[in-house]
């Protein structure tokens, strides 16, 4: 079945780095754009970044631009988020999500498959 | 950046009633670029509506979306017990995506 599984979360000190991953299965990963979305404890959803199906385009929320890098390895069906200079306000559950393509239109329809999330806690 | 404001913050209704959730944008949003999600505690969000009014795969027809410009609505025609959750609207614009702050739909 179509599945996304995040991993790599944990507790990290402010200013340090962490890379989280998302393993995809059950669909042709290389054909889809992918997103990272986060949710701080007790708060709403915040979009973090998107990467085109082939990695040719990447866009970021202003809150993480210059600190976070989204990437993918289509040979491994895996999405990554490299997070540098972490701050307390980055503490959240991080979800990877598949971009929803319909009728050949992508990147505007939302996200149709989500992982269960991985928790990142930034604390000294 | 387009800001989405959802109202009400909390909506208290009973099963069988009709729910109307609002999402207002700070500037005009293409109808094609507005989506709605449902999130239950401890779970990932689920896509309900895309393109402002199209139901995603497997979504019951009691869920419907409407609106254009800056005002969008999610309607649940007859609430089922499993519909009580938090609902988010989301838009795409300028290579960025933003979510509303959410509406909690709770059992009265």
Interface residues (C-beta under 8 A of the other chain):
Chain A: X35 X37 X44 X45 X46 X47 X50 X57 X59 X61 X62 X95 X97 X100 X102 X105 X107 X108 X109 X110 X111 X112 X114 X115 X116 X117
Chain B: X1 X30 X32 X33 X35 X37 X39 X44 X45 X46 X47 X50 X51 X54 X56 X57 X88 X90 X92 X95 X96 X97 X98 X99 X100 X101 X102
